[in-house]
Amino acid sequence: MPSPATALIVVDVQNDFCPGGALAVGGGHAVVPVINALVPRYRQVVVTQDWHPKGHASFASAHHGHEPFDTIEMPYGTQVLWPDHCVQGTPGAELHPDLEVTTAQLVIRKGWHQGVDSYSAFREADRETLTGLAGYLRERGVEEVHVVGLATDYCVAWTALDAAGSGFRVTVIEDACRAIDLSGSLKRAWADMAAAGVARTTSDRIV
């Protein structure tokens, strides 16, 4: 059983990232029963939702002549252009209907600034705009975070890296995540997380 000083962060388990969604992650729905088994083990649970306005700057449709998965340079760096997804108030932005997170105390909605993408639960892609999650966790006595959800190589990895950079011990629960794996992004993400001291485990070691 994780200690009361350990929080579970459930990242973006939303309809648009599951099969049939606008930006489906292969096997994304398979994380739901694993996460449902994990949630009751944690006293502190945080959920994130991608929550974009229409015409968000990360959407390929907002950039004439570009297709999904192209990259462009934004003021804050290189941006992958995505299909329109997780638009505020749409069914695709809703959490997966089978996800059981009623005990979560906090929902962080990210990516709602029109001109800045946001993968991490802790800070936006400009690396300057904070969500306040680090302070929230510290005030609740959290020292360690476990990260699960979608997708391993983007929002999960960025969240884990920023949690480590904020001074928390961090573990990613591998079988409670799935990846996009765009041009080797999964391998790079695991290497970056390992270099930052992020640990890896599986749900059977917790449940």
MARKE-363976 format. One record per residue (C-alpha): residue in three letters; x, y, z. Coordinates in steps of 0.2 Angstrom, whole numbers, plus 5000, padded with zeros to 4 digits. Layout:
<nodes>
<node r="ALA" east="X" north="Y" up="Z"/>
...
</nodes>
This chain:
<nodes>
<node r="MET" east="5000" north="5000" up="5000"/>
<node r="PRO" east="5008" north="5017" up="4995"/>
<node r="SER" east="5010" north="5029" up="5010"/>
<node r="PRO" east="4999" north="5044" up="5013"/>
<node r="ALA" east="5013" north="5054" up="5007"/>
<node r="THR" east="5012" north="5047" up="4990"/>
<node r="ALA" east="5000" north="5054" up="4977"/>
<node r="LEU" east="4993" north="5045" up="4961"/>
<node r="ILE" east="4992" north="5057" up="4946"/>
<node r="VAL" east="4980" north="5050" up="4932"/>
<node r="VAL" east="4985" north="5058" up="4916"/>
<node r="ASP" east="4972" north="5062" up="4902"/>
<node r="VAL" east="4962" north="5046" up="4901"/>
<node r="GLN" east="4950" north="5054" up="4890"/>
<node r="ASN" east="4939" north="5048" up="4876"/>
<node r="ASP" east="4949" north="5056" up="4862"/>
<node r="PHE" east="4964" north="5047" up="4867"/>
<node r="CYS" east="4955" north="5030" up="4867"/>
<node r="PRO" east="4950" north="5019" up="4852"/>
<node r="GLY" east="4938" north="5029" up="4841"/>
<node r="GLY" east="4944" north="5045" up="4848"/>
<node r="ALA" east="4952" north="5060" up="4838"/>
<node r="LEU" east="4970" north="5056" up="4844"/>
<node r="ALA" east="4968" north="5038" up="4849"/>
<node r="VAL" east="4983" north="5030" up="4857"/>
<node r="GLY" east="4984" north="5011" up="4853"/>
<node r="GLY" east="4977" north="5001" up="4867"/>
<node r="GLY" east="4973" north="5017" up="4877"/>
<node r="HIS" east="4957" north="5009" up="4884"/>
<node r="ALA" east="4967" north="4995" up="4892"/>
<node r="VAL" east="4974" north="5007" up="4905"/>
<node r="VAL" east="4957" north="5009" up="4913"/>
<node r="PRO" east="4955" north="4993" up="4923"/>
<node r="VAL" east="4973" north="4994" up="4928"/>
<node r="ILE" east="4970" north="5012" up="4935"/>
<node r="ASN" east="4954" north="5007" up="4943"/>
<node r="ALA" east="4963" north="4994" up="4953"/>
<node r="LEU" east="4976" north="5006" up="4958"/>
<node r="VAL" east="4965" north="5021" up="4963"/>
<node r="PRO" east="4958" north="5013" up="4980"/>
<node r="ARG" east="4976" north="5011" up="4986"/>
<node r="TYR" east="4980" north="5029" up="4986"/>
<node r="ARG" east="4974" north="5042" up="4999"/>
<node r="GLN" east="4978" north="5056" up="4987"/>
<node r="VAL" east="4973" north="5056" up="4969"/>
<node r="VAL" east="4974" north="5070" up="4955"/>
<node r="VAL" east="4967" north="5068" up="4938"/>
<node r="THR" east="4972" north="5079" up="4923"/>
<node r="GLN" east="4961" north="5083" up="4907"/>
<node r="ASP" east="4967" north="5090" up="4891"/>
<node r="TRP" east="4955" north="5105" up="4888"/>
<node r="HIS" east="4958" north="5114" up="4872"/>
<node r="PRO" east="4948" north="5129" up="4866"/>
<node r="LYS" east="4943" north="5128" up="4847"/>
<node r="GLY" east="4957" north="5132" up="4835"/>
<node r="HIS" east="4970" north="5129" up="4848"/>
<node r="ALA" east="4988" north="5133" up="4842"/>
<node r="SER" east="4993" north="5115" up="4844"/>
<node r="PHE" east="4980" north="5109" up="4831"/>
<node r="ALA" east="4986" north="5106" up="4813"/>
<node r="SER" east="4969" north="5114" up="4807"/>
<node r="ALA" east="4975" north="5131" up="4814"/>
<node r="HIS" east="4990" north="5131" up="4803"/>
<node r="HIS" east="4986" north="5133" up="4784"/>
<node r="GLY" east="4996" north="5120" up="4773"/>
<node r="HIS" east="5000" north="5109" up="4788"/>
<node r="GLU" east="4995" north="5091" up="4792"/>
<node r="PRO" east="4993" north="5082" up="4809"/>
<node r="PHE" east="5010" north="5077" up="4816"/>
<node r="ASP" east="5020" north="5090" up="4806"/>
<node r="THR" east="5031" north="5101" up="4817"/>
<node r="ILE" east="5032" north="5120" up="4817"/>
<node r="GLU" east="5042" north="5132" up="4828"/>
<node r="MET" east="5032" north="5141" up="4841"/>
<node r="PRO" east="5039" north="5155" up="4852"/>
<node r="TYR" east="5042" north="5142" up="4865"/>
<node r="GLY" east="5050" north="5129" up="4854"/>
<node r="THR" east="5046" north="5115" up="4842"/>
<node r="GLN" east="5028" north="5110" up="4842"/>
<node r="VAL" east="5020" north="5094" up="4835"/>
<node r="LEU" east="5004" north="5098" up="4827"/>
<node r="TRP" east="4990" north="5087" up="4832"/>
<node r="PRO" east="4972" north="5083" up="4825"/>
<node r="ASP" east="4959" north="5093" up="4834"/>
<node r="HIS" east="4956" north="5084" up="4850"/>
<node r="CYS" east="4949" north="5086" up="4868"/>
<node r="VAL" east="4940" north="5102" up="4864"/>
<node r="GLN" east="4932" north="5110" up="4879"/>
<node r="GLY" east="4914" north="5104" up="4882"/>
<node r="THR" east="4915" north="5090" up="4869"/>
<node r="PRO" east="4912" north="5071" up="4872"/>
<node r="GLY" east="4930" north="5068" up="4866"/>
<node r="ALA" east="4937" north="5079" up="4881"/>
<node r="GLU" east="4927" north="5069" up="4894"/>
<node r="LEU" east="4935" north="5056" up="4905"/>
<node r="HIS" east="4933" north="5038" up="4899"/>
<node r="PRO" east="4916" north="5032" up="4905"/>
<node r="ASP" east="4923" north="5017" up="4914"/>
<node r="LEU" east="4937" north="5026" up="4923"/>
<node r="GLU" east="4933" north="5026" up="4942"/>
<node r="VAL" east="4941" north="5041" up="4949"/>
<node r="THR" east="4927" north="5048" up="4961"/>
<node r="THR" east="4939" north="5048" up="4975"/>
<node r="ALA" east="4951" north="5061" up="4966"/>
<node r="GLN" east="4952" north="5077" up="4976"/>
<node r="LEU" east="4959" north="5088" up="4961"/>
<node r="VAL" east="4956" north="5089" up="4943"/>
<node r="ILE" east="4969" north="5099" up="4933"/>
<node r="ARG" east="4963" north="5105" up="4916"/>
<node r="LYS" east="4978" north="5109" up="4904"/>
<node r="GLY" east="4980" north="5116" up="4887"/>
<node r="TRP" east="4967" north="5129" up="4889"/>
<node r="HIS" east="4978" north="5144" up="4884"/>
<node r="GLN" east="4975" north="5147" up="4866"/>
<node r="GLY" east="4993" north="5149" up="4861"/>
<node r="VAL" east="5003" north="5137" up="4872"/>
<node r="ASP" east="5002" north="5118" up="4872"/>
<node r="SER" east="5002" north="5109" up="4889"/>
<node r="TYR" east="5008" north="5091" up="4891"/>
<node r="SER" east="5013" north="5092" up="4909"/>
<node r="ALA" east="5002" north="5093" up="4924"/>
<node r="PHE" east="5015" north="5104" up="4932"/>
<node r="ARG" east="5019" north="5117" up="4919"/>
<node r="GLU" east="5014" north="5122" up="4901"/>
<node r="ALA" east="5025" north="5120" up="4886"/>
<node r="ASP" east="5032" north="5137" up="4887"/>
<node r="ARG" east="5041" north="5130" up="4903"/>
<node r="GLU" east="5036" north="5146" up="4913"/>
<node r="THR" east="5017" north="5145" up="4916"/>
<node r="LEU" east="5014" north="5134" up="4932"/>
<node r="THR" east="4998" north="5125" up="4936"/>
<node r="GLY" east="5000" north="5126" up="4955"/>
<node r="LEU" east="5001" north="5107" up="4956"/>
<node r="ALA" east="5018" north="5106" up="4965"/>
<node r="GLY" east="5012" north="5118" up="4978"/>
<node r="TYR" east="4996" north="5109" up="4981"/>
<node r="LEU" east="5005" north="5093" up="4983"/>
<node r="ARG" east="5017" north="5100" up="4995"/>
<node r="GLU" east="5004" north="5108" up="5006"/>
<node r="ARG" east="4996" north="5091" up="5007"/>
<node r="GLY" east="5012" north="5083" up="5013"/>
<node r="VAL" east="5016" north="5073" up="4997"/>
<node r="GLU" east="5034" north="5068" up="4994"/>
<node r="GLU" east="5032" north="5055" up="4981"/>
<node r="VAL" east="5021" north="5054" up="4965"/>
<node r="HIS" east="5016" north="5039" up="4954"/>
<node r="VAL" east="5010" north="5043" up="4937"/>
<node r="VAL" east="4999" north="5033" up="4925"/>
<node r="GLY" east="4988" north="5037" up="4910"/>
<node r="LEU" east="4990" north="5043" up="4892"/>
<node r="ALA" east="5002" north="5045" up="4883"/>
<node r="THR" east="5018" north="5038" up="4890"/>
<node r="ASP" east="5029" north="5047" up="4879"/>
<node r="TYR" east="5021" north="5064" up="4880"/>
<node r="CYS" east="5009" north="5070" up="4894"/>
<node r="VAL" east="5015" north="5056" up="4906"/>
<node r="ALA" east="5033" north="5058" up="4903"/>
<node r="TRP" east="5032" north="5077" up="4904"/>
<node r="THR" east="5022" north="5076" up="4920"/>
<node r="ALA" east="5035" north="5064" up="4928"/>
<node r="LEU" east="5050" north="5074" up="4922"/>
<node r="ASP" east="5042" north="5090" up="4930"/>
<node r="ALA" east="5037" north="5081" up="4946"/>
<node r="ALA" east="5055" north="5076" up="4948"/>
<node r="GLY" east="5061" north="5093" up="4944"/>
<node r="SER" east="5050" north="5100" up="4957"/>
<node r="GLY" east="5058" north="5089" up="4970"/>
<node r="PHE" east="5046" north="5074" up="4971"/>
<node r="ARG" east="5051" north="5056" up="4970"/>
<node r="VAL" east="5043" north="5049" up="4955"/>
<node r="THR" east="5038" north="5032" up="4948"/>
<node r="VAL" east="5029" north="5028" up="4932"/>
<node r="ILE" east="5018" north="5013" up="4933"/>
<node r="GLU" east="5021" north="5005" up="4915"/>
<node r="ASP" east="5006" north="4994" up="4913"/>
<node r="ALA" east="4995" north="5008" up="4917"/>
<node r="CYS" east="5001" north="5019" up="4903"/>
<node r="ARG" east="5001" north="5017" up="4884"/>
<node r="ALA" east="5012" north="5027" up="4871"/>
<node r="ILE" east="5009" north="5036" up="4854"/>
<node r="ASP" east="5028" north="5032" up="4849"/>
<node r="LEU" east="5029" north="5045" up="4836"/>
<node r="SER" east="5046" north="5044" up="4827"/>
<node r="GLY" east="5055" north="5035" up="4842"/>
<node r="SER" east="5047" north="5046" up="4855"/>
<node r="LEU" east="5044" north="5032" up="4867"/>
<node r="LYS" east="5062" north="5027" up="4868"/>
<node r="ARG" east="5068" north="5045" up="4870"/>
<node r="ALA" east="5055" north="5048" up="4884"/>
<node r="TRP" east="5061" north="5033" up="4894"/>
<node r="ALA" east="5079" north="5039" up="4892"/>
<node r="ASP" east="5075" north="5056" up="4898"/>
<node r="MET" east="5065" north="5050" up="4913"/>
<node r="ALA" east="5079" north="5038" up="4918"/>
<node r="ALA" east="5091" north="5052" up="4917"/>
<node r="ALA" east="5080" north="5062" up="4928"/>
<node r="GLY" east="5079" north="5048" up="4941"/>
<node r="VAL" east="5061" north="5043" up="4937"/>
<node r="ALA" east="5058" north="5025" up="4942"/>
<node r="ARG" east="5048" north="5012" up="4933"/>
<node r="THR" east="5036" north="4999" up="4941"/>
<node r="THR" east="5021" north="4988" up="4937"/>
<node r="SER" east="5004" north="4988" up="4945"/>
<node r="ASP" east="5006" north="4971" up="4952"/>
<node r="ARG" east="5019" north="4977" up="4964"/>
<node r="ILE" east="5006" north="4989" up="4971"/>
<node r="VAL" east="4990" north="4980" up="4970"/>
</nodes>
